[in-house]
């Protein structure tokens, strides 16, 4: 049974996947850790490349999904596979090098030190973003502040998507009930952990814009995430979370 499984959702990430997987192999203990590629039937051949890597590297697995449904369902599917395999820790991270593979060990260490969820944070002391324009910085910081104020929580980077969950944390939240399909999934996941009274620790990271490939972020995804926030708060007030 693995200690930690890193879930990598992919859609048209052929240019990044192999380099990232091999970089993770340098920082993980591959005798007891694994990488799980969750591919949404990428038309660029990402899934086939993932299969080739899995055939070469025994610590790599692949979960093929039939269609692209959004990052939320992809992560939930990956989490379920990791839990079924017995993982004690389950991580999520982007496949485009926005998240530094070298920080994986720091998130794992934070959970092993007692955190129920370790969140890679851009907005705590020591955290940063690079290669972003002023507009994107304002949108990101504004979105995190908006979510904090509406939900009434102190986490500074609620939209962050670089995380390490303890097994018991994922078992405590209702994965089936998560409604967000896009990047609102990040807000909802962290909020559900907080609603259970569990300990969330923000670990400072530097977030870099992707080097190759196209961003999956869109105006529609941003709007979905912002609309999701008051719905989450209302559900919490109703005792549904």
C-alpha positions in Angstrom: 0.0 0.0 0.0 1.4 3.4 -0.9 2.3 6.1 1.6 1.4 8.9 -0.8 -0.3 9.2 -4.2 0.1 12.3 -6.4 -2.9 12.8 -8.6 -2.2 14.6 -11.9 -5.4 15.5 -13.9 -4.5 15.9 -17.6 -6.2 17.1 -20.7 -3.8 17.8 -23.6 -0.7 17.9 -21.4 1.6 15.8 -23.6 4.3 18.5 -23.7 4.5 18.5 -19.9 3.6 15.1 -18.6 6.8 13.1 -19.0 9.1 15.8 -17.7 6.8 16.3 -14.7 6.5 12.6 -13.9 10.3 12.2 -14.0 10.8 15.2 -11.8 8.3 13.8 -9.3 10.4 10.5 -9.4 13.3 12.6 -8.1 11.5 13.9 -5.1 9.2 11.0 -4.1 10.3 7.8 -2.4 9.2 5.6 -5.3 9.5 2.5 -3.1 6.3 3.6 -1.3 4.9 6.6 -3.2 3.0 6.7 -6.5 1.9 9.1 -9.3 -1.6 8.6 -10.7 -2.3 10.3 -14.1 -6.0 11.0 -14.5 -6.5 11.6 -18.2 -9.8 12.9 -19.6 -9.3 11.3 -23.1 -6.9 13.9 -24.3 -6.9 14.1 -28.1 -3.2 15.0 -28.2 -2.1 11.6 -27.0 -1.5 12.4 -23.4 -3.2 9.2 -22.3 -1.1 7.0 -24.5 2.1 8.7 -23.2 0.9 8.1 -19.7 0.4 4.4 -20.5 4.0 4.3 -21.9 5.4 5.9 -18.7 3.4 3.4 -16.5 4.8 0.5 -18.5 8.3 1.8 -17.8 8.0 3.1 -14.3 6.3 0.8 -11.8 5.3 3.7 -9.5 3.2 5.4 -12.2 -0.5 4.5 -12.7 -3.1 5.7 -15.2 -6.8 6.3 -14.8 -8.5 6.8 -18.2 -11.8 8.7 -18.1 -14.3 8.6 -21.0 -14.7 12.4 -21.5 -13.7 15.8 -20.2 -16.0 16.8 -17.3 -13.9 19.3 -15.5 -11.2 19.3 -12.9 -13.5 18.5 -10.0 -14.8 15.1 -11.3 -11.3 14.2 -12.4 -9.8 14.8 -9.0 -12.7 13.0 -7.2 -12.0 10.0 -9.5 -8.3 10.1 -8.7 -8.9 10.5 -5.0 -11.2 7.4 -5.0 -8.6 5.3 -6.9 -5.8 6.4 -4.5 -8.0 5.6 -1.4 -8.9 2.2 -2.9 -5.2 1.5 -3.3 -4.7 2.2 0.4 -2.9 5.6 0.2 -2.3 7.3 3.5 -1.7 10.7 1.9 -3.3 11.9 -1.4 -1.9 15.0 -3.2 -3.3 17.1 -6.0 -1.2 19.3 -8.3 -1.2 20.8 -11.8 0.6 19.0 -14.6 2.0 22.2 -16.2 4.9 23.0 -13.7 2.8 25.8 -12.1 3.5 23.8 -8.9 7.1 23.0 -8.2 7.6 19.2 -7.8 10.2 20.1 -5.2 7.5 21.4 -2.9 5.7 18.0 -2.7 7.9 16.8 0.1 7.1 19.9 2.1 3.3 19.3 1.8 3.8 15.6 2.8 5.9 16.7 5.8 3.2 19.1 6.9 0.6 16.3 7.0 3.0 13.9 8.7 3.5 16.7 11.3 -0.2 16.8 12.1 -2.0 18.8 9.4 -5.2 17.2 8.1 -4.8 19.2 4.9 -1.6 20.9 3.8 -2.3 23.6 1.2 0.4 25.2 -1.0 -0.3 28.9 -0.5 0.7 31.8 -2.6 -0.6 34.4 -0.2 1.1 33.7 3.1 4.5 35.1 4.1 7.1 33.4 1.9 4.6 32.6 -0.9 4.6 34.3 -4.3 3.6 34.2 -7.9 5.9 34.7 -10.9 5.3 35.5 -14.6 1.9 36.9 -13.9 0.6 40.2 -15.2 -1.0 42.8 -12.8 -4.5 41.9 -14.0 -4.2 38.2 -13.2 -2.7 39.0 -9.8 -5.6 41.2 -9.0 -8.2 38.6 -10.1 -6.5 35.8 -8.1 -6.0 37.8 -5.0 -9.5 39.4 -5.3 -11.1 36.0 -5.7 -9.4 34.5 -2.7 -10.3 37.6 -0.6 -13.9 37.4 -1.8 -14.2 33.7 -0.9 -12.6 34.3 2.5 -15.0 37.1 3.4 -18.2 35.3 2.1 -17.3 32.0 3.8 -16.0 33.6 6.9 -12.7 31.6 7.1 -9.1 32.6 7.6 -7.4 30.6 4.9 -5.6 33.1 2.6 -5.4 31.0 -0.5 -8.8 29.3 -0.9 -8.4 29.0 -4.6 -5.1 27.1 -4.3 -4.9 23.7 -6.1 -1.7 22.3 -4.7 -2.7 20.1 -1.7 -1.9 17.1 0.4 -4.8 15.4 2.2 -4.6 12.8 4.9 -6.6 9.7 4.1 -9.0 10.4 7.0 -9.6 13.9 5.8 -10.9 12.7 2.4 -13.0 10.0 4.2 -14.5 12.7 6.4 -15.8 14.9 3.6 -18.6 13.8 1.2 -16.8 13.5 -2.1 -20.1 12.5 -3.8 -21.7 15.8 -2.7 -19.1 18.1 -4.2 -20.9 20.2 -6.8 -18.1 22.3 -8.4 -16.8 21.0 -11.6 -14.2 23.7 -12.5 -11.8 25.5 -10.2 -14.5 26.2 -7.7 -13.7 22.6 -6.7 -10.6 24.0 -4.9 -12.6 26.4 -2.8 -15.3 23.8 -2.0 -12.8 21.1 -1.1 -10.9 23.2 1.4 -14.2 24.7 2.9 -15.6 21.2 3.5 -12.4 20.3 5.4 -12.7 23.4 7.5 -16.4 22.7 8.2 -15.4 19.4 9.7 -13.3 21.2 12.2 -10.1 19.7 10.7 -6.7 21.4 10.7 -5.6 23.2 7.5 -2.0 24.4 7.3 -0.9 26.8 4.6 2.6 26.0 3.3 4.2 28.9 1.3 4.9 28.1 -2.3 5.9 30.0 -5.4 3.4 29.6 -8.2 4.7 30.0 -11.7 2.7 30.4 -14.9 2.8 27.4 -17.2 5.8 27.2 -19.6 4.2 25.3 -22.5 0.7 24.4 -23.6 -2.6 26.2 -23.2 -4.2 27.3 -19.9 -7.5 25.6 -19.0 -8.6 28.7 -17.2 -11.5 30.7 -18.8 -13.9 33.4 -17.9 -16.7 30.8 -17.5 -14.6 28.9 -15.0 -14.0 32.0 -12.9 -17.7 32.9 -12.9 -18.6 29.4 -11.9 -16.2 29.6 -8.9 -17.4 33.0 -7.8 -21.1 31.9 -8.0 -20.3 28.7 -6.1 -19.1 30.7 -3.0 -22.4 32.1 -1.8 -24.1 28.8 -2.5 -21.6 27.1 -0.3 -22.2 29.6 2.5 -26.0 29.2 2.2 -25.7 25.4 2.3 -23.5 25.7 5.4 -26.0 28.0 7.1 -28.7 25.3 6.3 -26.5 22.7 7.9 -26.0 20.8 4.6 -22.2 20.9 4.8 
